[in-house]
Amino acid sequence: SSAEKDVMRKNYIEKSIVKATFQLIKAIFIVSLFVVGISRNADASIRVGQFFSIYSDSQMTPQKAQIIDYLQGVFEGVFIANKYSGDPKFCIPDELYLDHNGLYSIIYNAVTAKRPSNPEIDSAFVPMVLYIGLRDQFPCQ
């Protein structure tokens, strides 16, 4: 009937608007992370080797504090992009909270696992290695 078609059309439009809104929010969020990252650190693209050398400092230096903030920002961006991608590649349990130590472990484990077959992994960028580590450690069922 005509009323059913109108309801179906309205539902389709509403779903399209919601999907477009999420895509816009995701794009704005990723761009804002990029801008914030650049304003905090001139070298916003940190490679794994550099990340390890700064993070492994036993003292909480200003540089280590920046790298922890960077890691949290990268994680939030990767997490949001994955969640609203429509095809998530990793699924972190709701009850699990990942602080910077947990995120460091994920990166470390990914690098350790990939290094034998890919010795250049230390020159990879932190966001990509974090994504690979999250995908490998928390696959969606």
N, C-alpha and C positions, 0 to 999 in steps of 0.2 A: 504494500500500500504506500501511498504518498507520505503518510506520517512516519512510517518505518524508514523510508529512504531519507527523510529529513533528519531523523535521529541518527542514522548511520553516517550521514554527511557531516552532521554536527560533531559526532564523536571523532571522525577522521580529522576534521579541522582542528579540534582541540588537541588530539594526539600530535598532529603536525606542529602546532604552535609550541607545545611542551618540548618536543624534540628539538625544534629550532632554538628555543630559549636555552636549553641545556648546552647545545653546541656553541651558542654565543657566549654563555657564561664560561664554558671551558676555554674558549679562545681568549677571552678577556683575562681569565685567570693565568693562563700560560704566558701571555704577553706581559702581564703585570709581574709575574715571577722573573721573567727575563729582565725587565726594566729594573726591578729591585735588586736583582743579582748584579747587574752592571753598575748600579749606583753604589753598592756596597763594596764591590770588588772589581777592579778593572779587568781582571781575567776571569770572566764568569764561567768559562768552560775549563773546568779543572780536570786534569787527567789523573788516573788511578794512582800512578807512581807518586805524583806530587801530593795527592790526598793522603796516601799512607804515610809519607814522610812527615807531614804536618800533624796528622791525627795521632801518630805514635809518640809524640812528645809527652813525657810524663808530667810536665808542668802545664797548667792551664794558661797558655800564652794568649795574647789578643788574636794572634793568627789562628790558634786552635779554636778559640771561641767563634771566630768567623767561619771556620770550616764546619763546625757543628751547626751553626745557623744555616749555612749553605746546604748541608746535608738534609736538614729538616725541610727546607724549601724545595729541594729537588724531590724528596720523597712525596711531599704534598702534591706537587705538580704531576708526578708520575702516577700517584694514587688516583687523583681526580680524573686525569686523562684516561686511565684504564677503566675506572668505574663507569664513566659516561661514554665510552667508546662504542657501545652497542655489542661488543664482542670482547669482554674482559679476558685477559691472558693470565691474570693471577687473582686469587681470591683469599685474602687474609681473613682468618677467623675474627668475628666481631669482638670476641673477648680478649684478643691479643693486642697489646699496646707495644708499638715499636719505638723505643727511644733511640738516641744516637748510637748507643752501644750495640743495640740489636741491628740497626741499619749497617753499622760498620761490619758486624759479623756476617751479614748477608753479602756485602760486597767482598769481604775477605774470602768467604767460602766460594763465591762465584769465580773470583780470580784464581784461587787455588785449584778449583776443578777444571778451569779452562786453560790454565797456563801450559800444561804438557802438550796440548794440541795447538795452542795459539800463544806462542811466547811473546807476541806483541801486545798482549792484553794490558800490560802496565801503561801503555800509551793510549788506551781507550778512555773515553770520557766517562766520568762518574755516573751521570744519569743513565747511560746505556747499560753499564755494568750493574747498576742497582736494579734496573728493569729486568735484566736477564736473571739476576739472583732471585728477585721476587717471583718471577715466572717459574723458575726451577724449584724454589722452596715451597711455594704456595699455589700449585696448579689448581685450576678450577675443575671440579668433578664433572 
